Amino acid sequence: MKAVLSITFLALAVSLLCDAVQVKEREFTFSLESVRQLKDLMDSDLAGKESPRLAKTSTAIVCNDPGLPEEFLPLCQSEGAGMSLARLAFIGNNYDECEICMFAACTGC
């Protein structure tokens, strides 16, 4: 019984630690998992549309996607959302470096 309880506690601790990494972009804070979802969403929505002229259109596409985690909605409504989303996607692409706090934007490692 003690072994089962210990394993359960350990699994819970690991689960909580995985969600502990936060990414800060301007005044907004997001979980690393949400940033990874954003990156995947941007990859699927914007495949082949990498022209800088499409930045505003690209932001609108991502921000209006129903698969976007709700915590990004305030960012989407802010000025400069396109650049912020691009920076977050870069971090999402290199999430393993964020897990060891290689980026200043990552905390809780």
Biopython code that builds the backbone (N, CA, C, O; Angstrom):
import numpy as np
from Bio.PDB.StructureBuilder import StructureBuilder

atoms = [
    (1, "MET", "N", (0.822, -1.195, 0.000)),
    (1, "MET", "CA", (0.000, 0.000, 0.000)),
    (1, "MET", "C", (0.866, 1.259, 0.000)),
    (1, "MET", "O", (0.555, 2.242, -0.673)),
    (2, "LYS", "N", (1.956, 1.212, 0.766)),
    (2, "LYS", "CA", (2.850, 2.369, 0.821)),
    (2, "LYS", "C", (3.497, 2.620, -0.541)),
    (2, "LYS", "O", (3.712, 3.768, -0.932)),
    (3, "ALA", "N", (3.801, 1.548, -1.252)),
    (3, "ALA", "CA", (4.436, 1.690, -2.564)),
    (3, "ALA", "C", (3.482, 2.360, -3.554)),
    (3, "ALA", "O", (3.890, 3.234, -4.319)),
    (4, "VAL", "N", (2.227, 1.956, -3.538)),
    (4, "VAL", "CA", (1.235, 2.547, -4.438)),
    (4, "VAL", "C", (1.053, 4.028, -4.111)),
    (4, "VAL", "O", (0.981, 4.867, -5.010)),
    (5, "LEU", "N", (0.981, 4.335, -2.839)),
    (5, "LEU", "CA", (0.829, 5.721, -2.414)),
    (5, "LEU", "C", (2.049, 6.558, -2.811)),
    (5, "LEU", "O", (1.908, 7.698, -3.253)),
    (6, "SER", "N", (3.226, 5.993, -2.654)),
    (6, "SER", "CA", (4.461, 6.699, -3.025)),
    (6, "SER", "C", (4.525, 6.954, -4.529)),
    (6, "SER", "O", (4.900, 8.043, -4.962)),
    (7, "ILE", "N", (4.164, 5.960, -5.312)),
    (7, "ILE", "CA", (4.181, 6.107, -6.771)),
    (7, "ILE", "C", (3.152, 7.149, -7.210)),
    (7, "ILE", "O", (3.431, 7.964, -8.090)),
    (8, "THR", "N", (1.983, 7.128, -6.610)),
    (8, "THR", "CA", (0.950, 8.104, -6.935)),
    (8, "THR", "C", (1.419, 9.517, -6.605)),
    (8, "THR", "O", (1.232, 10.440, -7.398)),
    (9, "PHE", "N", (2.021, 9.681, -5.443)),
    (9, "PHE", "CA", (2.532, 10.991, -5.037)),
    (9, "PHE", "C", (3.629, 11.469, -5.982)),
    (9, "PHE", "O", (3.663, 12.642, -6.355)),
    (10, "LEU", "N", (4.517, 10.574, -6.364)),
    (10, "LEU", "CA", (5.600, 10.916, -7.281)),
    (10, "LEU", "C", (5.047, 11.326, -8.649)),
    (10, "LEU", "O", (5.512, 12.300, -9.242)),
    (11, "ALA", "N", (4.071, 10.595, -9.140)),
    (11, "ALA", "CA", (3.456, 10.925, -10.429)),
    (11, "ALA", "C", (2.771, 12.295, -10.372)),
    (11, "ALA", "O", (2.847, 13.071, -11.325)),
    (12, "LEU", "N", (2.114, 12.583, -9.270)),
    (12, "LEU", "CA", (1.462, 13.878, -9.096)),
    (12, "LEU", "C", (2.493, 15.002, -9.056)),
    (12, "LEU", "O", (2.289, 16.055, -9.660)),
    (13, "ALA", "N", (3.587, 14.783, -8.353)),
    (13, "ALA", "CA", (4.647, 15.797, -8.266)),
    (13, "ALA", "C", (5.254, 16.081, -9.636)),
    (13, "ALA", "O", (5.483, 17.239, -9.985)),
    (14, "VAL", "N", (5.513, 15.042, -10.404)),
    (14, "VAL", "CA", (6.074, 15.219, -11.749)),
    (14, "VAL", "C", (5.082, 15.965, -12.633)),
    (14, "VAL", "O", (5.473, 16.836, -13.410)),
    (15, "SER", "N", (3.826, 15.633, -12.520)),
    (15, "SER", "CA", (2.793, 16.305, -13.306)),
    (15, "SER", "C", (2.736, 17.797, -12.983)),
    (15, "SER", "O", (2.625, 18.626, -13.886)),
    (16, "LEU", "N", (2.810, 18.134, -11.712)),
    (16, "LEU", "CA", (2.779, 19.540, -11.315)),
    (16, "LEU", "C", (4.019, 20.287, -11.780)),
    (16, "LEU", "O", (3.936, 21.454, -12.162)),
    (17, "LEU", "N", (5.155, 19.625, -11.751)),
    (17, "LEU", "CA", (6.393, 20.264, -12.190)),
    (17, "LEU", "C", (6.386, 20.532, -13.687)),
    (17, "LEU", "O", (6.956, 21.524, -14.141)),
    (18, "CYS", "N", (5.755, 19.670, -14.447)),
    (18, "CYS", "CA", (5.694, 19.864, -15.901)),
    (18, "CYS", "C", (4.892, 21.110, -16.255)),
    (18, "CYS", "O", (5.192, 21.779, -17.244)),
    (19, "ASP", "N", (3.891, 21.422, -15.469)),
    (19, "ASP", "CA", (3.070, 22.603, -15.716)),
    (19, "ASP", "C", (3.655, 23.856, -15.083)),
    (19, "ASP", "O", (3.101, 24.942, -15.250)),
    (20, "ALA", "N", (4.762, 23.727, -14.361)),
    (20, "ALA", "CA", (5.319, 24.849, -13.621)),
    (20, "ALA", "C", (6.036, 25.856, -14.505)),
    (20, "ALA", "O", (6.150, 27.020, -14.122)),
    (21, "VAL", "N", (6.517, 25.459, -15.659)),
    (21, "VAL", "CA", (7.270, 26.374, -16.516)),
    (21, "VAL", "C", (6.298, 27.363, -17.154)),
    (21, "VAL", "O", (5.327, 26.977, -17.804)),
    (22, "GLN", "N", (6.583, 28.629, -16.952)),
    (22, "GLN", "CA", (5.761, 29.706, -17.489)),
    (22, "GLN", "C", (6.586, 30.532, -18.464)),
    (22, "GLN", "O", (7.791, 30.700, -18.283)),
    (23, "VAL", "N", (5.937, 31.041, -19.488)),
    (23, "VAL", "CA", (6.587, 31.885, -20.486)),
    (23, "VAL", "C", (5.964, 33.268, -20.387)),
    (23, "VAL", "O", (4.744, 33.421, -20.457)),
    (24, "LYS", "N", (6.819, 34.276, -20.221)),
    (24, "LYS", "CA", (6.339, 35.655, -20.095)),
    (24, "LYS", "C", (6.630, 36.418, -21.378)),
    (24, "LYS", "O", (7.764, 36.456, -21.855)),
    (25, "GLU", "N", (5.593, 37.018, -21.922)),
    (25, "GLU", "CA", (5.710, 37.874, -23.114)),
    (25, "GLU", "C", (5.019, 39.187, -22.783)),
    (25, "GLU", "O", (3.801, 39.235, -22.613)),
    (26, "ARG", "N", (5.800, 40.241, -22.693)),
    (26, "ARG", "CA", (5.316, 41.545, -22.240)),
    (26, "ARG", "C", (4.650, 41.369, -20.880)),
    (26, "ARG", "O", (5.272, 40.823, -19.969)),
    (27, "GLU", "N", (3.401, 41.815, -20.714)),
    (27, "GLU", "CA", (2.741, 41.674, -19.414)),
    (27, "GLU", "C", (1.921, 40.386, -19.309)),
    (27, "GLU", "O", (1.219, 40.180, -18.320)),
    (28, "PHE", "N", (2.005, 39.534, -20.303)),
    (28, "PHE", "CA", (1.234, 38.296, -20.349)),
    (28, "PHE", "C", (2.096, 37.109, -19.934)),
    (28, "PHE", "O", (3.299, 37.082, -20.198)),
    (29, "THR", "N", (1.474, 36.133, -19.285)),
    (29, "THR", "CA", (2.169, 34.913, -18.875)),
    (29, "THR", "C", (1.365, 33.714, -19.360)),
    (29, "THR", "O", (0.142, 33.667, -19.223)),
    (30, "PHE", "N", (2.083, 32.742, -19.932)),
    (30, "PHE", "CA", (1.439, 31.558, -20.497)),
    (30, "PHE", "C", (2.166, 30.311, -20.029)),
    (30, "PHE", "O", (3.362, 30.356, -19.742)),
    (31, "SER", "N", (1.447, 29.198, -19.951)),
    (31, "SER", "CA", (2.097, 27.926, -19.632)),
    (31, "SER", "C", (2.885, 27.461, -20.854)),
    (31, "SER", "O", (2.526, 27.763, -21.992)),
    (32, "LEU", "N", (3.951, 26.729, -20.603)),
    (32, "LEU", "CA", (4.773, 26.230, -21.704)),
    (32, "LEU", "C", (3.957, 25.315, -22.612)),
    (32, "LEU", "O", (4.150, 25.316, -23.828)),
    (33, "GLU", "N", (3.058, 24.545, -22.037)),
    (33, "GLU", "CA", (2.216, 23.651, -22.845)),
    (33, "GLU", "C", (1.331, 24.453, -23.804)),
    (33, "GLU", "O", (1.150, 24.055, -24.954)),
    (34, "SER", "N", (0.785, 25.569, -23.342)),
    (34, "SER", "CA", (-0.034, 26.413, -24.220)),
    (34, "SER", "C", (0.801, 27.030, -25.330)),
    (34, "SER", "O", (0.332, 27.171, -26.460)),
    (35, "VAL", "N", (2.039, 27.399, -25.012)),
    (35, "VAL", "CA", (2.931, 27.961, -26.030)),
    (35, "VAL", "C", (3.238, 26.908, -27.090)),
    (35, "VAL", "O", (3.322, 27.223, -28.277)),
    (36, "ARG", "N", (3.402, 25.670, -26.666)),
    (36, "ARG", "CA", (3.633, 24.588, -27.627)),
    (36, "ARG", "C", (2.401, 24.385, -28.513)),
    (36, "ARG", "O", (2.533, 24.150, -29.714)),
    (37, "GLN", "N", (1.206, 24.476, -27.926)),
    (37, "GLN", "CA", (-0.028, 24.360, -28.711)),
    (37, "GLN", "C", (-0.140, 25.508, -29.711)),
    (37, "GLN", "O", (-0.562, 25.306, -30.850)),
    (38, "LEU", "N", (0.239, 26.710, -29.284)),
    (38, "LEU", "CA", (0.226, 27.863, -30.181)),
    (38, "LEU", "C", (1.158, 27.637, -31.359)),
    (38, "LEU", "O", (0.795, 27.921, -32.500)),
    (39, "LYS", "N", (2.341, 27.135, -31.098)),
    (39, "LYS", "CA", (3.319, 26.872, -32.153)),
    (39, "LYS", "C", (2.766, 25.864, -33.151)),
    (39, "LYS", "O", (2.879, 26.063, -34.360)),
    (40, "ASP", "N", (2.168, 24.782, -32.653)),
    (40, "ASP", "CA", (1.574, 23.776, -33.539)),
    (40, "ASP", "C", (0.435, 24.375, -34.367)),
    (40, "ASP", "O", (0.297, 24.082, -35.555)),
    (41, "LEU", "N", (-0.365, 25.201, -33.735)),
    (41, "LEU", "CA", (-1.478, 25.855, -34.416)),
    (41, "LEU", "C", (-0.967, 26.785, -35.512)),
    (41, "LEU", "O", (-1.506, 26.803, -36.619)),
    (42, "MET", "N", (0.060, 27.548, -35.206)),
    (42, "MET", "CA", (0.629, 28.463, -36.201)),
    (42, "MET", "C", (1.246, 27.692, -37.357)),
    (42, "MET", "O", (1.140, 28.108, -38.510)),
    (43, "ASP", "N", (1.889, 26.576, -37.054)),
    (43, "ASP", "CA", (2.470, 25.754, -38.119)),
    (43, "ASP", "C", (1.396, 25.232, -39.064)),
    (43, "ASP", "O", (1.586, 25.230, -40.280)),
    (44, "SER", "N", (0.269, 24.788, -38.511)),
    (44, "SER", "CA", (-0.778, 24.218, -39.358)),
    (44, "SER", "C", (-1.560, 25.297, -40.100)),
    (44, "SER", "O", (-1.904, 25.114, -41.267)),
    (45, "ASP", "N", (-1.846, 26.418, -39.439)),
    (45, "ASP", "CA", (-2.640, 27.482, -40.066)),
    (45, "ASP", "C", (-1.857, 28.288, -41.090)),
    (45, "ASP", "O", (-2.424, 28.778, -42.067)),
    (46, "LEU", "N", (-0.562, 28.424, -40.869)),
    (46, "LEU", "CA", (0.220, 29.345, -41.688)),
    (46, "LEU", "C", (1.221, 28.647, -42.586)),
    (46, "LEU", "O", (2.175, 29.274, -43.048)),
    (47, "ALA", "N", (1.027, 27.380, -42.839)),
    (47, "ALA", "CA", (1.967, 26.639, -43.683)),
    (47, "ALA", "C", (2.060, 27.290, -45.057)),
    (47, "ALA", "O", (1.062, 27.438, -45.763)),
    (48, "GLY", "N", (3.280, 27.674, -45.421)),
    (48, "GLY", "CA", (3.520, 28.267, -46.724)),
    (48, "GLY", "C", (3.182, 29.744, -46.835)),
    (48, "GLY", "O", (3.282, 30.313, -47.922)),
    (49, "LYS", "N", (2.783, 30.382, -45.734)),
    (49, "LYS", "CA", (2.415, 31.804, -45.763)),
    (49, "LYS", "C", (3.403, 32.608, -44.920)),
    (49, "LYS", "O", (3.015, 33.235, -43.935)),
    (50, "GLU", "N", (4.662, 32.591, -45.300)),
    (50, "GLU", "CA", (5.685, 33.211, -44.471)),
    (50, "GLU", "C", (6.055, 34.621, -44.916)),
    (50, "GLU", "O", (7.052, 35.157, -44.431)),
    (51, "SER", "N", (5.320, 35.227, -45.790)),
    (51, "SER", "CA", (5.615, 36.580, -46.252)),
    (51, "SER", "C", (5.373, 37.583, -45.125)),
    (51, "SER", "O", (4.343, 37.511, -44.454)),
    (52, "PRO", "N", (6.304, 38.520, -44.902)),
    (52, "PRO", "CA", (6.098, 39.542, -43.871)),
    (52, "PRO", "C", (4.877, 40.410, -44.145)),
    (52, "PRO", "O", (4.302, 40.980, -43.218)),
    (53, "ARG", "N", (4.481, 40.516, -45.391)),
    (53, "ARG", "CA", (3.300, 41.315, -45.736)),
    (53, "ARG", "C", (2.018, 40.707, -45.178)),
    (53, "ARG", "O", (1.008, 41.396, -45.033)),
    (54, "LEU", "N", (2.063, 39.439, -44.872)),
    (54, "LEU", "CA", (0.869, 38.755, -44.363)),
    (54, "LEU", "C", (0.821, 38.716, -42.842)),
    (54, "LEU", "O", (0.016, 37.977, -42.275)),
    (55, "ALA", "N", (1.667, 39.497, -42.168)),
    (55, "ALA", "CA", (1.752, 39.426, -40.710)),
    (55, "ALA", "C", (0.406, 39.700, -40.040)),
    (55, "ALA", "O", (-0.004, 38.948, -39.155)),
    (56, "LYS", "N", (-0.290, 40.771, -40.452)),
    (56, "LYS", "CA", (-1.581, 41.081, -39.831)),
    (56, "LYS", "C", (-2.607, 40.010, -40.152)),
    (56, "LYS", "O", (-3.388, 39.617, -39.286)),
    (57, "THR", "N", (-2.613, 39.538, -41.384)),
    (57, "THR", "CA", (-3.535, 38.479, -41.779)),
    (57, "THR", "C", (-3.234, 37.207, -41.005)),
    (57, "THR", "O", (-4.149, 36.520, -40.550)),
    (58, "SER", "N", (-1.950, 36.891, -40.853)),
    (58, "SER", "CA", (-1.549, 35.694, -40.128)),
    (58, "SER", "C", (-2.003, 35.755, -38.681)),
    (58, "SER", "O", (-2.490, 34.766, -38.132)),
    (59, "THR", "N", (-1.840, 36.924, -38.062)),
    (59, "THR", "CA", (-2.277, 37.093, -36.678)),
    (59, "THR", "C", (-3.780, 36.887, -36.577)),
    (59, "THR", "O", (-4.254, 36.229, -35.651)),
    (60, "ALA", "N", (-4.529, 37.440, -37.514)),
    (60, "ALA", "CA", (-5.984, 37.280, -37.500)),
    (60, "ALA", "C", (-6.375, 35.819, -37.661)),
    (60, "ALA", "O", (-7.303, 35.347, -37.005)),
    (61, "ILE", "N", (-5.676, 35.106, -38.528)),
    (61, "ILE", "CA", (-5.978, 33.690, -38.736)),
    (61, "ILE", "C", (-5.771, 32.905, -37.449)),
    (61, "ILE", "O", (-6.628, 32.117, -37.049)),
    (62, "VAL", "N", (-4.630, 33.123, -36.801)),
    (62, "VAL", "CA", (-4.320, 32.389, -35.570)),
    (62, "VAL", "C", (-5.276, 32.787, -34.457)),
    (62, "VAL", "O", (-5.801, 31.923, -33.755)),
    (63, "CYS", "N", (-5.507, 34.078, -34.287)),
    (63, "CYS", "CA", (-6.348, 34.550, -33.183)),
    (63, "CYS", "C", (-7.813, 34.156, -33.336)),
    (63, "CYS", "O", (-8.532, 34.077, -32.340)),
    (64, "ASN", "N", (-8.263, 33.911, -34.545)),
    (64, "ASN", "CA", (-9.652, 33.504, -34.764)),
    (64, "ASN", "C", (-9.828, 31.996, -34.843)),
    (64, "ASN", "O", (-10.945, 31.510, -35.015)),
    (65, "ASP", "N", (-8.745, 31.259, -34.720)),
    (65, "ASP", "CA", (-8.820, 29.800, -34.774)),
    (65, "ASP", "C", (-9.461, 29.276, -33.489)),
    (65, "ASP", "O", (-9.028, 29.647, -32.397)),
    (66, "PRO", "N", (-10.480, 28.423, -33.593)),
    (66, "PRO", "CA", (-11.131, 27.893, -32.389)),
    (66, "PRO", "C", (-10.215, 26.998, -31.550)),
    (66, "PRO", "O", (-10.515, 26.734, -30.385)),
    (67, "GLY", "N", (-9.116, 26.533, -32.120)),
    (67, "GLY", "CA", (-8.188, 25.689, -31.375)),
    (67, "GLY", "C", (-7.196, 26.467, -30.528)),
    (67, "GLY", "O", (-6.405, 25.870, -29.798)),
    (68, "LEU", "N", (-7.228, 27.800, -30.617)),
    (68, "LEU", "CA", (-6.308, 28.636, -29.850)),
    (68, "LEU", "C", (-6.681, 28.584, -28.373)),
    (68, "LEU", "O", (-7.836, 28.827, -28.023)),
    (69, "PRO", "N", (-5.718, 28.270, -27.494)),
    (69, "PRO", "CA", (-6.023, 28.294, -26.054)),
    (69, "PRO", "C", (-6.526, 29.681, -25.634)),
    (69, "PRO", "O", (-6.004, 30.700, -26.086)),
    (70, "GLU", "N", (-7.531, 29.709, -24.778)),
    (70, "GLU", "CA", (-8.188, 30.957, -24.378)),
    (70, "GLU", "C", (-7.246, 31.953, -23.723)),
    (70, "GLU", "O", (-7.494, 33.158, -23.771)),
    (71, "GLU", "N", (-6.176, 31.474, -23.117)),
    (71, "GLU", "CA", (-5.278, 32.399, -22.425)),
    (71, "GLU", "C", (-4.554, 33.340, -23.389)),
    (71, "GLU", "O", (-3.947, 34.315, -22.945)),
    (72, "PHE", "N", (-4.603, 33.071, -24.698)),
    (72, "PHE", "CA", (-3.969, 33.946, -25.685)),
    (72, "PHE", "C", (-4.899, 35.051, -26.184)),
    (72, "PHE", "O", (-4.440, 35.963, -26.871)),
    (73, "LEU", "N", (-6.176, 34.997, -25.862)),
    (73, "LEU", "CA", (-7.120, 35.989, -26.373)),
    (73, "LEU", "C", (-6.767, 37.419, -25.966)),
    (73, "LEU", "O", (-6.841, 38.308, -26.814)),
    (74, "PRO", "N", (-6.386, 37.691, -24.710)),
    (74, "PRO", "CA", (-5.983, 39.069, -24.386)),
    (74, "PRO", "C", (-4.770, 39.529, -25.194)),
    (74, "PRO", "O", (-4.691, 40.695, -25.581)),
    (75, "LEU", "N", (-3.843, 38.640, -25.446)),
    (75, "LEU", "CA", (-2.676, 38.984, -26.261)),
    (75, "LEU", "C", (-3.108, 39.311, -27.686)),
    (75, "LEU", "O", (-2.607, 40.262, -28.285)),
    (76, "CYS", "N", (-4.030, 38.529, -28.228)),
    (76, "CYS", "CA", (-4.512, 38.765, -29.592)),
    (76, "CYS", "C", (-5.164, 40.135, -29.733)),
    (76, "CYS", "O", (-5.121, 40.735, -30.807)),
    (77, "GLN", "N", (-5.762, 40.628, -28.666)),
    (77, "GLN", "CA", (-6.450, 41.911, -28.717)),
    (77, "GLN", "C", (-5.518, 43.086, -28.450)),
    (77, "GLN", "O", (-5.932, 44.240, -28.554)),
    (78, "SER", "N", (-4.276, 42.805, -28.112)),
    (78, "SER", "CA", (-3.332, 43.876, -27.799)),
    (78, "SER", "C", (-2.585, 44.336, -29.047)),
    (78, "SER", "O", (-2.535, 43.633, -30.056)),
    (79, "GLU", "N", (-2.012, 45.524, -28.954)),
    (79, "GLU", "CA", (-1.207, 46.049, -30.054)),
    (79, "GLU", "C", (0.118, 45.294, -30.084)),
    (79, "GLU", "O", (0.703, 45.021, -29.036)),
    (80, "GLY", "N", (0.582, 44.965, -31.257)),
    (80, "GLY", "CA", (1.838, 44.227, -31.396)),
    (80, "GLY", "C", (1.677, 42.735, -31.190)),
    (80, "GLY", "O", (2.647, 42.037, -30.894)),
    (81, "ALA", "N", (0.463, 42.242, -31.345)),
    (81, "ALA", "CA", (0.194, 40.819, -31.123)),
    (81, "ALA", "C", (0.969, 39.932, -32.087)),
    (81, "ALA", "O", (1.414, 38.848, -31.710)),
    (82, "GLY", "N", (1.135, 40.380, -33.318)),
    (82, "GLY", "CA", (1.830, 39.568, -34.319)),
    (82, "GLY", "C", (3.253, 39.239, -33.918)),
    (82, "GLY", "O", (3.684, 38.090, -34.018)),
    (83, "MET", "N", (3.985, 40.247, -33.465)),
    (83, "MET", "CA", (5.370, 40.024, -33.042)),
    (83, "MET", "C", (5.422, 39.154, -31.792)),
    (83, "MET", "O", (6.289, 38.288, -31.670)),
    (84, "SER", "N", (4.503, 39.380, -30.873)),
    (84, "SER", "CA", (4.467, 38.571, -29.654)),
    (84, "SER", "C", (4.180, 37.111, -29.977)),
    (84, "SER", "O", (4.811, 36.213, -29.419)),
    (85, "LEU", "N", (3.234, 36.873, -30.873)),
    (85, "LEU", "CA", (2.917, 35.501, -31.268)),
    (85, "LEU", "C", (4.107, 34.844, -31.954)),
    (85, "LEU", "O", (4.361, 33.657, -31.755)),
    (86, "ALA", "N", (4.834, 35.607, -32.759)),
    (86, "ALA", "CA", (6.017, 35.058, -33.433)),
    (86, "ALA", "C", (7.092, 34.676, -32.417)),
    (86, "ALA", "O", (7.718, 33.624, -32.543)),
    (87, "ARG", "N", (7.309, 35.529, -31.408)),
    (87, "ARG", "CA", (8.300, 35.210, -30.367)),
    (87, "ARG", "C", (7.877, 33.977, -29.572)),
    (87, "ARG", "O", (8.705, 33.122, -29.256)),
    (88, "LEU", "N", (6.594, 33.890, -29.252)),
    (88, "LEU", "CA", (6.102, 32.724, -28.516)),
    (88, "LEU", "C", (6.228, 31.458, -29.354)),
    (88, "LEU", "O", (6.559, 30.397, -28.825)),
    (89, "ALA", "N", (5.971, 31.559, -30.646)),
    (89, "ALA", "CA", (6.113, 30.389, -31.519)),
    (89, "ALA", "C", (7.566, 29.937, -31.570)),
    (89, "ALA", "O", (7.843, 28.739, -31.616)),
    (90, "PHE", "N", (8.501, 30.893, -31.562)),
    (90, "PHE", "CA", (9.923, 30.542, -31.544)),
    (90, "PHE", "C", (10.262, 29.776, -30.271)),
    (90, "PHE", "O", (10.971, 28.771, -30.314)),
    (91, "ILE", "N", (9.756, 30.251, -29.145)),
    (91, "ILE", "CA", (9.991, 29.550, -27.877)),
    (91, "ILE", "C", (9.324, 28.185, -27.916)),
    (91, "ILE", "O", (9.896, 27.206, -27.435)),
    (92, "GLY", "N", (8.118, 28.102, -28.482)),
    (92, "GLY", "CA", (7.428, 26.817, -28.603)),
    (92, "GLY", "C", (8.184, 25.838, -29.468)),
    (92, "GLY", "O", (8.107, 24.627, -29.260)),
    (93, "ASN", "N", (8.912, 26.355, -30.434)),
    (93, "ASN", "CA", (9.716, 25.511, -31.309)),
    (93, "ASN", "C", (10.965, 24.998, -30.593)),
    (93, "ASN", "O", (11.509, 23.951, -30.947)),
    (94, "ASN", "N", (11.409, 25.738, -29.593)),
    (94, "ASN", "CA", (12.610, 25.386, -28.828)),
    (94, "ASN", "C", (12.250, 25.164, -27.362)),
    (94, "ASN", "O", (12.974, 25.603, -26.468)),
    (95, "TYR", "N", (11.134, 24.484, -27.114)),
    (95, "TYR", "CA", (10.620, 24.347, -25.756)),
    (95, "TYR", "C", (11.574, 23.632, -24.815)),
    (95, "TYR", "O", (11.555, 23.893, -23.612)),
    (96, "ASP", "N", (12.410, 22.735, -25.333)),
    (96, "ASP", "CA", (13.338, 22.030, -24.456)),
    (96, "ASP", "C", (14.338, 22.996, -23.832)),
    (96, "ASP", "O", (14.776, 22.787, -22.701)),
    (97, "GLU", "N", (14.704, 24.056, -24.559)),
    (97, "GLU", "CA", (15.592, 25.071, -24.008)),
    (97, "GLU", "C", (14.870, 25.916, -22.971)),
    (97, "GLU", "O", (15.494, 26.420, -22.037)),
    (98, "CYS", "N", (13.573, 26.074, -23.125)),
    (98, "CYS", "CA", (12.792, 26.828, -22.154)),
    (98, "CYS", "C", (12.666, 26.042, -20.853)),
    (98, "CYS", "O", (12.650, 26.631, -19.771)),
    (99, "GLU", "N", (12.578, 24.734, -20.950)),
    (99, "GLU", "CA", (12.448, 23.903, -19.754)),
    (99, "GLU", "C", (13.661, 24.008, -18.847)),
    (99, "GLU", "O", (13.561, 23.747, -17.648)),
    (100, "ILE", "N", (14.811, 24.388, -19.405)),
    (100, "ILE", "CA", (16.004, 24.577, -18.574)),
    (100, "ILE", "C", (16.301, 26.067, -18.397)),
    (100, "ILE", "O", (17.407, 26.442, -18.006)),
    (101, "CYS", "N", (15.313, 26.912, -18.686)),
    (101, "CYS", "CA", (15.394, 28.367, -18.507)),
    (101, "CYS", "C", (16.528, 29.007, -19.294)),
    (101, "CYS", "O", (17.194, 29.914, -18.794)),
    (102, "MET", "N", (16.750, 28.552, -20.500)),
    (102, "MET", "CA", (17.755, 29.161, -21.356)),
    (102, "MET", "C", (17.281, 30.521, -21.871)),
    (102, "MET", "O", (18.100, 31.392, -22.162)),
    (103, "PHE", "N", (15.967, 30.707, -21.983)),
    (103, "PHE", "CA", (15.397, 31.982, -22.395)),
    (103, "PHE", "C", (15.007, 32.775, -21.154)),
    (103, "PHE", "O", (14.516, 32.208, -20.178)),
    (104, "ALA", "N", (15.225, 34.080, -21.193)),
    (104, "ALA", "CA", (14.850, 34.936, -20.066)),
    (104, "ALA", "C", (13.338, 34.956, -19.861)),
    (104, "ALA", "O", (12.868, 35.237, -18.759)),
    (105, "ALA", "N", (12.578, 34.664, -20.906)),
    (105, "ALA", "CA", (11.117, 34.688, -20.814)),
    (105, "ALA", "C", (10.554, 33.488, -20.056)),
    (105, "ALA", "O", (9.381, 33.496, -19.684)),
    (106, "CYS", "N", (11.364, 32.463, -19.823)),
    (106, "CYS", "CA", (10.887, 31.237, -19.181)),
    (106, "CYS", "C", (11.209, 31.266, -17.691)),
    (106, "CYS", "O", (12.335, 31.569, -17.296)),
    (107, "THR", "N", (10.218, 30.952, -16.874)),
    (107, "THR", "CA", (10.414, 30.909, -15.426)),
    (107, "THR", "C", (9.796, 29.644, -14.864)),
    (107, "THR", "O", (8.992, 28.987, -15.525)),
    (108, "GLY", "N", (10.174, 29.308, -13.647)),
    (108, "GLY", "CA", (9.607, 28.151, -12.968)),
    (108, "GLY", "C", (10.287, 26.850, -13.303)),
    (108, "GLY", "O", (9.701, 25.782, -13.126)),
    (109, "CYS", "N", (11.506, 26.916, -13.780)),
    (109, "CYS", "CA", (12.238, 25.716, -14.187)),
    (109, "CYS", "C", (12.773, 24.973, -12.978)),
    (109, "CYS", "O", (13.417, 23.935, -13.126)),
]
sb = StructureBuilder()
sb.init_structure("model")
sb.init_model(0)
sb.init_chain("A")
sb.init_seg("    ")
for serial, (resi, resn, name, xyz) in enumerate(atoms, 1):
    if name == "N":
        sb.init_residue(resn, " ", resi, " ")
    sb.init_atom(name, np.array(xyz, "f"), 0.0, 1.0, " ", f" {name:<3s}", serial, name[0])
structure = sb.get_structure()
